[in-house]
């Protein structure tokens, strides 16, 4: 049996108004090459000036992920040629990053797991290539010099689900701090996946490949699962995995080779002579620490202790700051916080578009109260959420006017159960022969007769009792 070994390099564009080394704007979607100057275009004789807010934001990211903050760090030139990098080098950090040795905690099937963070460093983004089939390739330099932090994890993940959970948790932490909008569709948050395979029980890592610029939870999971299978097939056939950079094609669901993977010595790092070392005092660190709001884990613990939620549900609610805010507002009016949480997780979140929840927190609380008081069942609760979406309705009044209250009358339900049994002797015989699954068919028919209003728990118990006679 083989296992995968995964580490992520996450690139996050910081939410600053100006670039890292000049005063050009960072507005997304501007006309190509309208937010550039001699500094971010790498013209000879220009000098970079470090944006202090970039350093402050990077330190906040480090503090939020339990990193150690270096008192003195430096900036380095990472030398490589690429068409959208006018200077032919990128200003980054190499051996003395601003933040290092941190971790975050994720929820897995086996419980909580710590994922180590090797380092967080600041750097400038490169430009963007625009490919046109008829006219060729164009270069938009607006993104050159946009400030980034790169968050490099330890190779602590062993499944695609763990990698996605890590990326989601990291995104949540960054959003809570307010240092980035994390819009993956705009490239504000993207990651490179480093993956290798080895036999279970082995300590030595296999040869890794890097999959570049993945900006979707779904793509990350699919890319990992395909690449794992590809590498395992190579090893089983007696071949050797090549260290290389690959891209994931969402159309085919496969990864393809782009180029051989460089090592750090290939970049010929050296300290940037135009930039002074970054000196960070303890006082500054304490000041920035106080500016960080309550983070996902703090809220998660609150939901578990105060509301009785399990760790997994609490994690899902706190992964999005706006969802957590919404849940807390609704919880003020909800009698049963577990039922409220379940409705938000299973029904509300799957209807969200463009990060907008279109049912008021008061309405979802009212629906959860009706469900917890046995006034409505789960199917009616789903219907109510859809009916109240984007509409300002009085939920309790709406339920009465539309005759949606749950039928709990055992006498009436028993009559319906007996009618259903009498009408389907074949299913009765199948049940008595051991096919207990047919009970679902009976429940479905009774729910249909009552417009989905019958209490399914009571119906199920009555059916079991009558069918066992």
Secondary structure as UniProt FT lines:
FT   STRAND          2..13
FT   TURN            28..29
FT   TURN            32..33
FT   TURN            38..42
FT   TURN            44..45
FT   HELIX           52..64
FT   TURN            65..66
FT   STRAND          68..69
FT   STRAND          72..73
FT   STRAND          76..79
FT   TURN            83..84
FT   TURN            86..87
FT   STRAND          89..92
FT   STRAND          99..108
FT   TURN            109..110
FT   STRAND          111..124
FT   STRAND          128..132
FT   TURN            133..135
FT   STRAND          136..140
FT   TURN            142..145
FT   STRAND          147..153
FT   HELIX           160..177
FT   HELIX           184..186
FT   STRAND          189..199
FT   TURN            200..201
FT   STRAND          209..214
FT   HELIX           217..236
FT   TURN            237..238
FT   STRAND          244..249
FT   TURN            250..253
FT   STRAND          254..260
FT   HELIX           264..267
FT   STRAND          270..271
FT   TURN            273..274
FT   STRAND          278..279
FT   HELIX           282..290
FT   HELIX           296..307
FT   HELIX           311..318
FT   HELIX           321..331
FT   TURN            332..333
FT   HELIX           337..343
FT   HELIX           344..348
FT   HELIX           349..351
FT   TURN            354..355
FT   HELIX           361..372
FT   TURN            373..374
FT   HELIX           378..388
FT   TURN            389..390
FT   HELIX           395..401
FT   TURN            402..403
FT   HELIX           410..423
FT   HELIX           425..432
FT   TURN            433..434
FT   HELIX           436..438
FT   HELIX           439..449
FT   TURN            450..452
FT   HELIX           456..467
//
